[in-house]
């Protein structure tokens, strides 16, 4: 199950790789490699999707995505005075 603050209060099953190996530049502009499994792999994929402009709901069918967006709108409306 995956969720995101971009779609508040909503969660859906997203198919992700169980393990990943990524390369990135650190704060000193040095190439680094990171391998992750399980939750770390899920988080890395989720955050890299954000960098590519993709939300977890973009991995869902059009019908499921539409339902979650409608539910998120209701969730936001119900909680807008909670601040």
N, C-alpha and C positions, 0 to 999 in steps of 0.2 A: 504494500500500500504506500502510496506517495501523496504528498500534499505540498502546498506552497503558499506563502503569504500573498503571492500574486492572485491566488484564487482562494480567498479566505474561507475557512471552515469546510473545505471540500477535500475529499480523498478518493483516489481510484487506483486500481491495480495497473501498474505500468511494467512492461517487459523490459528488463535491462540485462546486460551482460553480468555474469556472476563475478568476473574478475576483469580488471583493466590495467593497462600499463600506459602511463602518460609521460610526456616530456614537456617541460616548461622552462621559462627563464626566471631565475630567482632575482632578488633585489639587487644583486651585483652583476646582473646580465650574464650569469653563468647557466649553461644548460644543465638541468636536473632531470632525473627520472624518478617516478613514483609508481609503485605497484599497489593495488588495493583489491580486496575481496569483500564480498558481503555488503554491509552497510556503507563502508568507505567507498566501494566501487559505485554503489547507487548514488551516493552524495556527489562524487566526482562527476559522474555522467549528468546528473541533474544540474550542477553548477556550470558545466561546460555547455550544456544546452542553453542556459541563460545567456552565456557569452555569444552564442549563435542566434539569439533572439527566439528561442524555442521554449515553450512552457510544457509542463508535464501533460497538460490536457491536449497538446498537439499530437501526442502519441496515441490518443484514443480515437474511436470511431466518431464520425460526425454527430451521430445521435447522442452518444454518451457525453461528448464535449458540450453539445448544446444544453443537455440536461444539467451538467455541472455548472455551466455559466449562469443558467437561470437560478439554480440553487444558491450560487454565490451572491447574486444580486439580492435575493431575499435575505440572505445572511447579513449582508452589508446594511440593508435597510433596517433590519431588526436591531442591529448593534451600533447604529450611527450615533446614538446618544450616550454610548458607554464611555466616551472620552471624558 
